[in-house]
Amino acid sequence: MNSVVYLIETAKCSVNAQNEQHLEKILSSSKKNLDYESKTKAASTALHGACFNGHLIIVKYLVENGANYFIKNQALETPLMNIGSHEDIKQYFRNYLLLGYSKTMSGLPDKAVSDEPIQIVDCVWEYKPFNDPQWYSFSSEESDVLQKSLIIEPDQQFKHEIRLTVRKGIYNVSMVQFLRSGKNICENNLAWVRCRGSSILNFDCYSLWQIMFLKHPQAKSNSVSSLKIFNIPTVDDSTFEIELHSWYNCDANTNERFDFAMNYRQKVVALSLDFISDKSLTFNLQAFSFSNNKETITGFIRWIPKLISNNEEDRSKLKTIDNFSAMTNLNPIPLTKKYLQQIATATDINLTKDDELLEDRNGDDATSLGFSNDLDDDDDTSLTNSDEVN
């Protein structure tokens, strides 16, 4: 154990450094028809070895220091596949990893969420009335409608708002703001909506994270539920007061941390939020809740879909849209991995065309310069006289 700590903390070795592997495999862009012997030690990491040999303490240390448990060795094995019969390590990862929301995996996952080849329905749709501190599950029928509304087929338009018919009446649900309202928009009918689960896994959709405080020692004394969305300051602001029961947009760094944790199926993540708490807060990505150690700060989290403009003039670029701004003439759609790949491909094609066009233009310029050198005598004289005047 001391050797591992020394290598990581003192020698500054990468926690995901891999053993030597076959050079041809490293250099080849194709995985087919490669003539090399597949060895389990080749390209294995320290976590592969710790899992294989049953060293739980080392496994915990490596994972806590950023070891990738989905990285593959030359035999295409992840560290989780190397656990074998070591039940204590299996149990550690069962507690550490998200194994599902609406259904639970029987074994341990073998890949990150972003590497899943297909979309998988594994989430729980919930709503929270404005004046109620609890979240309630939608019925299976309602959840199915909500689920389908966020999966946009190529020939479909994104519906900003959908209707849910229930025994109590008809509700409208904004799929942009994740907000439920009744026929008469009043506080009693309003409820926030969230989807506990991965936006990428379920919808191929990028997300924006928000947090809501239920308790905070420095909260505004007369806090009430509000439709207004707030931002946590990124610089010291003496006028900043925390509003309870209202959503706060997470900054880019916090968004990235949540996305990373969800992608690697982490059940719990500790984050420090400046101007909110002197100590880190513990976020439970299974329950979508958070608290500090003393539970004097508690609250909820959720994600909403990241939106972009789908107008004709914006389709060759990414124009992001504020979910809580006016949507007039913006034609918003969720930003998906597929859409982002299409933009990237189109950009590469356009860059190639631009390069070709630039070469053509350079050629034209060279020809033009050639003609400009073929001046008649009068022009030559004029240029000479001009030079003499200067």
Residue, then its C-alpha position, 0 to 999 in steps of 0.5 A: m500500500n505504501s508503494v502505491v501511495y508513494l507512486i500516486e502522491t509523491a512520484k505523481c504517476s498517473v493513476n490510470a497508467q497502463n502496462e506495456q501493450h503490443l505496439e501494433k495494437i496501439l498504433s493501429s486505428s483498426k481493431k480487425n486482423l491484428d496479429y498479436e497475442s492477447k495478454t491480460k497483463a498488457a494495458s492493465t492498470a493498478l486497479h486491474g491488479a488490485c481487483f484481480n488480487g483482492h486488495l480492497i484497501i488499494v482498490k478504495y484508494l485508487v478509486e478515490n484518487g480517480a482510477n477508471y474502473f471501465i478502462k480496458n486492458q488488451a484482453l478487453e477486460t475492465p477492472l470490474m471484470n477482474i474482481g472474480s470471487h472477491e466478494d468484499i470488492k464486489q460489495y464495495f462497488r455495489n455500494y459505490l456505483l449507480l446500478g439503476y433507478s427504475k430497475t436494478m442491474s443484477g451484476l456490475p456494469d461493464k461500461a460508462v453511460s456514454d459508451e452504451p450502444i443504445q438508449i435504455v429506459d431507466c429513470v423515475w419521473e417525479y413531481k413536487p407541488f410548490n408547497d410540499p417538501q416531498w417528491y411523488s412518482f408519476s403513474s406508469e402511464e404518465s411516465d411513459v408519455l413524459q418519456k416519449s416526449l423527450i425522445i425526438e424522432p427525425d420526423q417529429q417536432f419537439k413539443h415544448e408542452i404536453r398534456l397529461t389527463v388524470r383522474k383529477g383533471i388535465y395538467n400541462v407539463s412544460m418539457v422545457q422548464f420541467l414544470r407542471s400546471g393545471k388549467n387555472i395557473c395558480e400556486n395550488n396547481l404548480a409542481w416542479v418535475r424531474c427525471r431521476g436518471s441519466s439524461i444521456l442514457n435515457f434520451d441521448c440529451y445533454s443536461l443543465w443541473q439545478i439545485m434547490f435548498l430546503k434548509h440553510p442556516q443563512a437562508k432568507s427568513n421569508s423564503v417562499s416557492s418561486l418561479k424565478i430561477f437564480n444563479i449562485p454567484t461566482v464572485d463574492d457578493s455581499t447582497f447574495e441571500i439564499e432563497l429556499h424552495s427555489w431552483y439555482n442554476c449550477d455553474a459550468n464546473t459543477n455541471e461538469r462534475f455532475d455529468f462526469a459522475m453520472n457518466y461513470r455511474q457514481k452514486v455519491v459525489a462530494l462537491s464544494l460550492d463557494f458562497i454556499s458552504d465552507k465544507s463540501l456537500t454530499f450529493n446522492l445521485q440515486a435519490f437526487s438529494f444533498s446535505n452537509n454532514k450535520e444536515t443543517i444544509t439540505g436540498f434536492i437536485r434535478w437536471i433540465p434538457k439543454l436547449i439549442s435553436n433549431n431555426e434554419e439559420d442556426r442549424s450549422k452552429l450551436k445557439t444555446i437557449d435559456n430554458f426560462s426565457a421567451m421562446t418566440n421564434l426560437n424553435p428550441i430542441p434538446l441538444t443530443k449527442k447525435y445532433l452534436q456529432q452531425i454538427a461536428t461532421a458538417t463542420d469538418i466537411n465545411l472546413t475541408k471545403d473552405d481549405e479547397l476554396l482557399e487553395d483555389r482563391n490562392g491560385d486565382d490571386a497568383t494569376s491576378l498578380g501575374f496579370s498585374n505585372d503585365l502592365d503597359d508602358d503608360d502604367d509603368t510610367s505612372l507608377t514610376n512618377s508616383d514613386e518619385v513624388n513620394 
